């Protein structure tokens, strides 16, 4: 699991799952919804976030 934070206290968790997927959720709301991506879709999503 990876925590991503940009000094503002807003943090997300990224974790690989047992079914070859990547899950993303708000670390402060662990019972809330999560986004699930294929590894390739997550790479594209993350690249878009970094480049914006």
C-alpha positions in Angstrom: 0.0 0.0 0.0 1.2 3.5 -0.8 0.1 6.8 0.7 0.3 9.8 -1.5 0.3 13.2 0.1 1.2 16.7 -1.2 1.8 18.4 2.2 -1.9 19.5 2.4 -3.1 16.6 4.5 -5.2 15.2 1.7 -4.1 11.6 1.3 -5.0 8.6 -0.8 -4.1 5.0 -0.5 -3.1 2.9 -3.5 -3.0 -0.9 -3.2 -2.6 -3.9 -5.5 -5.3 -6.4 -5.2 -5.4 -10.2 -5.6 -7.1 -10.0 -8.9 -4.4 -8.0 -10.8 -6.1 -4.6 -10.2 -5.1 -1.4 -8.5 -7.4 0.1 -5.9 -7.4 3.8 -4.9 -9.3 5.3 -1.9 -9.4 8.2 0.5 -7.2 7.2 3.5 -9.5 9.2 5.9 -12.6 7.3 4.8 -11.5 3.7 4.8 -15.1 2.3 4.7 -16.0 4.6 1.8 -15.9 3.9 -1.9 -12.8 3.1 -3.9 -11.8 3.2 -7.5 -10.5 0.1 -9.1 -8.3 0.1 -12.2 -6.5 -2.4 -14.4 -2.7 -1.8 -14.0 -2.6 -0.1 -17.5 -5.6 2.1 -16.7 -4.0 3.2 -13.4 -0.7 4.1 -15.2 -2.6 6.3 -17.6 -4.7 7.8 -14.7 -1.6 8.5 -12.6 0.3 10.0 -15.6 -2.6 12.3 -16.2 -2.6 13.5 -12.6 1.1 14.1 -12.6 1.0 16.0 -15.9 -1.9 18.3 -14.9 
